[in-house]
Structure formats: structure tokens, C-alpha cells
Amino acid sequence: MNNLATGKYGEDLACLYLQKMGYKIIERNFRIRGGEIDIIARDGKTLVYIEVKTRSSHKFGLPEESVNYYKIKFLERAAKFYRLQRSNLPDLERIDVVSIDLSGSKPIIKLIKNASF
């Protein structure tokens, strides 16, 4: 699989996983200049902006290790923009990270809640 296909596959797995965890998916791939928010969902009364990182090997580290300070700052800025464009959103919000490791025979999915906010 190329990087785009791997990323799409990872996001699909993340959506299924999050739905099993009780999240309600609102939107996928919300784009602004400079990037996108992979998944926007509700977890109870909280609006959650979710970054999905998928890796097929550990050559460049674990998937979650690639979510750095700059990525979090971008997500915070994109979240503000999203909120400006929408109404009737919950007051509570947070950023979560879903890490998907495809290096073994089965995908390993980790949810990291409250990466920021």
C-alpha cells in the first residue's frame, strides 16, 4: 500500500474502533490551509478532534510519536476555525490521538485521550 492508501485504511479502522468505544463520528477530513483534522466526533458531551497516525513499520518510530508540538498547535488552530464555522456544538472539547500499528499480523490500535486542551 502507498502512504495515501495506508492513511485511509488507518482512518477507516480508527472510525470503526471509535464507534465501538461510543464515539459518534461527525465529520472526516476537515481541511483548512496547512492540513486537516482527520476525524471530528462526539464522546458524550465532548467534541473531540482526532488525529490518526498509521504506520506499517517502526522504521520512523511508533505512530503516536509523530504527533509533535507543532501538530498539536495546528490541531488547536483548526479546531477554532471549525468551531467558528459550525453552530450547536458542545462547549467541552479535546484532542485525541489514535495510533494504528500495522507492522504485525494484526493492527494494534491505541487511543490517547486528552492530547491537548
VEXMAR-96394 format. One line per 8 residues: number of its first residue (from 1); their letters; for each residue y, x, z of N, C-alpha, C, O. Coordinates in steps of 0.001 Angstrom, whole numbers. Atoms other than C-alpha are relative to their C-alpha. Example, Ala and Ser with C-alpha at 12.3 -4.5 7.8 and 13.67 -1.06 7.14 Angstrom:
# residues 2
1> as> -1190 890 0 -4500 12300 7800 1200 900 0 1181 1936 665 ~ -1190 -820 -60 -1060 13670 7140 1090 -770 730 2198 -261 899
//
This chain:
# residues 117
1> mnnlatgk> -1186 843 0 0 0 0 1241 882 0 1266 1934 640 ~ -1260 -724 -64 3535 1168 -662 773 -455 1238 349 -1380 1931 ~ -775 293 -1215 6224 1074 2070 465 -1448 60 433 -2065 1125 ~ -487 1380 28 7607 -2302 975 -1130 -976 329 -945 -1905 1115 ~ 1154 866 -260 4160 -3929 964 -478 146 1447 -849 -842 2081 ~ 396 -236 -1390 3295 -2326 4320 945 -716 946 507 -1347 1908 ~ -1002 671 -829 6538 -3616 5826 -151 -1510 -12 -70 -2158 1032 ~ 176 1461 126 5991 -7150 4501 -1261 -438 736 -1248 -1450 1437
9> ygedlacl> 1250 301 -696 2402 -7145 5781 217 46 1518 -250 -827 2249 ~ -303 -130 -1425 3633 -5944 9180 819 -1168 520 550 -1676 1609 ~ -823 1141 -416 6270 -8684 9353 -821 -1285 45 -638 -2111 939 ~ 877 1178 -15 3670 -11317 8453 -888 8 1247 -1041 -1019 1910 ~ 819 -118 -1208 1377 -10027 11228 833 -279 1252 380 -957 2174 ~ -886 200 -1148 4322 -9971 13644 316 -1477 197 309 -1962 1329 ~ -301 1438 -103 5214 -13603 12872 -1185 -762 579 -1015 -1601 1464 ~ 1198 666 -533 1644 -14745 13494 -187 309 1481 -489 -581 2276
17> ylqkmgyk> 138 -427 -1397 1500 -12749 16734 1039 -695 889 712 -1213 1956 ~ -1069 612 -785 4858 -14056 17952 -221 -1501 179 25 -2043 1257 ~ 281 1436 -111 3896 -17656 17198 -1110 -254 1015 -1051 -1228 1764 ~ 1068 130 -1003 716 -17179 19247 543 219 1414 18 -332 2381 ~ -629 -272 -1297 2943 -15877 22066 1003 -1084 393 1612 -1003 1459 ~ -880 1115 -324 5004 -19094 21929 1388 65 -603 2209 -815 -347 ~ -1301 -108 661 7976 -17904 19873 69 -1017 -1138 -946 -1328 -1763 ~ -219 870 1154 9458 -20304 17318 842 792 -1003 1993 1125 -722
25> iiernfri> -700 -783 1025 10437 -18433 14138 1094 -869 -616 831 -1982 -1071 ~ -1140 714 578 13899 -19500 12935 304 523 -1400 529 -253 -2328 ~ -399 -603 1281 14605 -17062 10114 -628 1381 -119 -897 2050 879 ~ 495 -1342 276 13254 -13928 8471 961 701 -951 1577 74 -1813 ~ -773 -857 898 15102 -11059 6797 1448 -446 -162 1927 -632 -1280 ~ -1433 301 33 18676 -11975 7726 736 1290 -352 720 2260 406 ~ -619 -1221 519 20678 -9475 5686 1512 13 188 2200 -987 -13 ~ -1430 -290 44 24105 -8002 6223 127 1392 -616 -862 2095 -821
33> rggeidii> -190 -1331 568 25660 -4907 4752 -545 1056 961 -199 1068 2143 ~ 552 -1071 -819 23737 -1926 6032 -1404 -246 506 -2017 648 1089 ~ 1362 241 -459 20446 -3620 6783 -300 -1462 242 363 -2351 -290 ~ 428 1373 -259 18705 -6684 8098 -618 -116 1378 -1028 869 1992 ~ 784 333 -1186 17250 -8374 11127 -1311 -567 -546 -1306 -1529 -1315 ~ 1291 393 566 13543 -8739 10411 -366 -1444 326 -717 -2219 -563 ~ 383 1352 -433 12877 -11891 12445 995 -482 1046 1400 270 1932 ~ -813 646 -1034 15070 -14277 14408 -825 -1180 491 -1296 -1999 -298
41> ardgktlv> 882 1018 -573 13197 -16546 16794 570 -504 1323 1526 48 1868 ~ -311 509 -1340 13460 -18616 19948 -1216 240 881 -2356 -7 488 ~ 1028 -148 -1027 11495 -17740 23054 487 -833 1177 1259 -361 2012 ~ -529 928 -997 12050 -20741 25281 1454 -302 -315 1778 -797 -1394 ~ -1439 253 176 15819 -20992 25744 763 1254 -422 1989 1299 -316 ~ -615 -1267 371 16485 -17461 24477 -112 232 -1506 -1181 61 -2091 ~ -15 -397 1395 17499 -16443 20958 -397 1471 -58 186 2304 637 ~ 542 -1362 34 15574 -13294 20041 132 576 -1405 -304 -29 -2384
49> yievktrs> -112 -757 1247 16429 -10776 17310 -1103 1048 58 -1163 1844 995 ~ 1211 -813 -78 13245 -8916 16442 -44 1032 -1122 82 702 -2301 ~ 192 -1107 934 12830 -5538 14780 -1491 283 -71 -2138 487 956 ~ 1420 -270 204 9374 -4972 13299 -133 1396 -616 495 1705 -1628 ~ 275 -1334 529 8147 -1417 12777 -1496 134 -227 -2298 -46 690 ~ 1400 -115 393 4891 -852 10927 -260 1416 -508 510 1949 -1306 ~ 394 -1333 461 3168 2487 10419 -1491 -6 -325 -2290 -624 378 ~ 1404 -113 376 -89 3294 8637 -592 1337 448 -1791 1571 290
57> shkfglpe> 488 -1260 -571 -326 6773 10216 970 428 1101 2047 -147 1259 ~ -869 -521 -1065 1108 8738 13135 726 1267 -445 1257 2008 381 ~ -631 -1210 542 2483 11454 10863 1455 133 455 1932 1239 709 ~ -1397 -17 -424 6032 10477 11843 176 -648 1377 1276 -1080 1720 ~ -61 571 -1342 5207 9188 15341 -474 -1445 16 -874 -2006 -1004 ~ 381 1395 -180 4409 5770 16718 1081 -908 -582 2244 -511 -661 ~ -989 886 623 6108 2770 15108 1234 -243 874 2363 -173 388 ~ -1121 329 -882 8249 1915 18145 942 1171 240 2088 970 644
65> esvnyyki> -842 -1178 -200 9565 5485 18342 1118 99 -1037 2079 843 -843 ~ -1031 -65 1038 11593 4910 15179 1162 -956 260 2134 -958 -494 ~ -1116 879 -357 13787 2266 16846 890 787 951 639 851 2155 ~ -870 -884 -761 16589 4533 17993 1322 -688 388 1526 -1874 128 ~ -1310 484 -452 20084 4124 19446 772 -654 -1143 1355 -1723 -962 ~ -779 505 1139 21645 3588 16001 -562 -1318 -530 191 -2203 -935 ~ 621 1248 449 19134 897 15028 338 -1129 973 633 -2246 547 ~ -355 1016 -1005 19787 -965 18297 1458 -416 -173 1764 -1607 -124
73> kfleraak> -1423 316 194 23561 -750 17729 189 -850 -1257 988 -1786 -1252 ~ -79 819 1212 23108 -2105 14189 -477 -1421 300 174 -2386 -101 ~ 532 1324 -321 20975 -4988 15509 981 -800 857 1119 -2009 674 ~ -1004 686 -824 23632 -5815 18111 1143 -520 -869 1609 -1645 -687 ~ -1083 412 898 26300 -5928 15408 -450 -1138 -919 289 -2101 -1124 ~ 534 1043 881 24127 -8001 13063 -196 -1304 771 19 -2387 226 ~ 193 1191 -833 23333 -10397 15927 1335 -729 209 1382 -1959 176 ~ -1333 624 -152 27064 -11007 16500 392 -728 -1284 924 -1837 -1240
81> fyrlqrsn> -314 611 1285 27505 -11718 12798 -830 -1266 -205 -313 -2281 -672 ~ 884 1162 124 24515 -14089 12816 542 -1156 841 602 -2297 382 ~ -502 1014 -917 25947 -15952 15798 1286 -638 -532 1501 -1836 -348 ~ -1246 529 568 29329 -16335 14043 -272 -986 -1129 505 -1918 -1337 ~ 320 841 1156 27652 -17970 11036 -795 -1252 343 -946 -2134 -502 ~ 869 1114 -375 25484 -20427 12967 594 -745 1200 1377 -191 1972 ~ -410 765 -1171 26098 -23197 15468 -1241 -487 733 -2360 -351 239 ~ 1085 552 -822 23977 -24794 18186 -1077 1029 336 -2269 722 294
89> lpdlerid> 940 -1043 -393 22377 -21514 19246 -16 128 1521 992 -141 2172 ~ 53 -206 -1455 21186 -20775 22789 977 1090 435 1276 2010 -326 ~ -921 -1011 -532 23573 -18787 24975 -715 1309 299 -151 2386 104 ~ 760 -1198 -330 20873 -16366 26071 -511 658 -1274 -914 -22 -2218 ~ 507 -731 1158 19877 -13639 23620 -519 1356 430 -140 1893 1471 ~ 527 -1341 -267 17946 -10402 23479 -561 578 -1299 -713 -119 -2302 ~ 637 -689 1120 16451 -7850 21115 -1396 426 445 -1561 1060 1488 ~ 1375 -443 -228 12681 -7337 20986 -434 882 -1165 137 824 -2254
97> vvsidlsg> 588 -839 1040 10654 -4809 19026 -1492 -321 -67 -2173 -389 956 ~ 1435 156 211 7235 -5482 17532 -470 1243 -751 3 1554 -1844 ~ 570 -1223 554 5257 -2323 16847 -1372 -323 -569 -2218 -899 115 ~ 1289 257 640 2380 -2530 14381 -568 1312 -518 3 1960 -1395 ~ 673 -1252 346 -3 404 14087 -1221 -327 -856 -2180 -940 -387 ~ 1089 266 946 -2257 232 11025 -884 1227 -232 -1648 1269 -1196 ~ 720 -1254 235 -3759 3704 11434 -1499 -107 291 -2268 725 -191 ~ 1419 152 -323 -7110 2462 12811 -656 -1063 -855 -117 -1480 -1881
105> skpiikli> 742 1004 759 -9673 -34 11633 575 -1403 183 407 -2262 -683 ~ -651 1282 -283 -7766 -2951 13228 1459 247 342 1774 1256 973 ~ -1411 -167 -384 -3996 -3430 13555 156 -95 1523 -477 -925 2177 ~ -365 55 -1423 -2627 -2721 17042 1447 -476 57 2345 165 -489 ~ -1322 610 -72 356 -4932 17835 500 75 1427 -200 -318 2361 ~ -649 -61 -1314 2732 -4283 20746 1333 -718 -74 2077 -567 -1043 ~ -1280 675 -118 5643 -6454 21814 786 664 1109 327 737 2249 ~ -888 -617 -983 8500 -4689 23572 1194 -927 161 2048 -1024 -720
113> knasf> -1079 966 -245 10818 -7262 25118 1224 732 583 1112 1782 1216 ~ -1259 -478 -572 14459 -6654 26030 334 1439 -377 681 2243 488 ~ -376 -1344 445 15068 -3548 23938 1501 209 161 1966 1348 208 ~ -1453 -93 -185 18786 -4338 24368 543 -1342 440 -183 -2334 500 ~ -791 1130 -495 21420 -6829 25611 -118 -82 1467 473 -967 2086
//
